[in-house]
């Protein structure tokens, strides 16, 4: 029988793989700006979609820390002065 904690770890491994595929190491970003992966898992979000959300969240936080965050729309994860429409988290 697979325990709930085991299924979460399997899902989290899939998230890590998805992040690695776009050169975003969870171990590098998560300690700096913690993303709530548990809530994503509990909500039934697919691992790939959670990785995308985390990626956008981390870029938004990095842009904000560099004072380069987009100010056109609330929660746009792109840097200030980006081209095209804003991309919300």
SVG drawing of the C-alpha trace seen along z (x, -y; Angstrom):
<svg xmlns="http://www.w3.org/2000/svg" viewBox="-8 -50 29 52">
<polyline fill="none" stroke="black" stroke-width="0.4" points="0.0,0.0 1.3,-3.5 1.1,-6.0 0.0,-9.6 3.5,-10.9 5.0,-8.6 2.6,-9.8 3.5,-13.4 7.3,-12.6 6.7,-11.0 4.8,-14.0 7.5,-16.3 10.2,-14.3 8.2,-14.9 8.1,-18.6 11.9,-18.6 12.3,-16.8 10.2,-19.3 12.1,-22.2 15.4,-20.6 14.2,-20.4 14.0,-24.2 17.3,-24.6 15.6,-25.7 16.9,-23.8 14.4,-23.5 17.2,-23.2 18.6,-26.6 15.4,-28.6 13.2,-27.1 15.4,-28.1 15.4,-31.7 11.7,-32.1 9.6,-29.3 6.9,-28.2 4.0,-26.3 4.2,-23.0 2.1,-21.2 -0.9,-23.4 -0.5,-22.7 -0.3,-19.0 -3.4,-19.1 -5.3,-21.0 -4.6,-18.3 -2.3,-20.4 -0.3,-18.3 3.5,-18.3 4.3,-20.1 1.8,-22.8 3.2,-23.2 6.7,-23.5 5.5,-26.2 3.8,-28.1 7.0,-27.8 9.2,-29.0 7.0,-32.1 6.8,-32.8 10.6,-32.6 11.2,-34.9 8.7,-37.4 10.4,-37.4 13.8,-37.7 12.7,-40.6 11.1,-42.3 14.3,-41.9 16.2,-43.5 13.6,-46.3 12.9,-45.2 9.4,-43.9 6.7,-44.8 4.4,-47.5 1.9,-47.5 -0.3,-44.7 -0.5,-43.1 1.3,-39.8 3.0,-39.9 6.1,-37.7 8.0,-39.3 10.6,-42.0 9.9,-45.7 9.8,-46.9 8.9,-43.5 7.4,-43.3 3.9,-42.0 1.1,-41.5 1.7,-40.9 1.8,-37.3 0.1,-36.8 1.4,-34.2"/>
</svg>
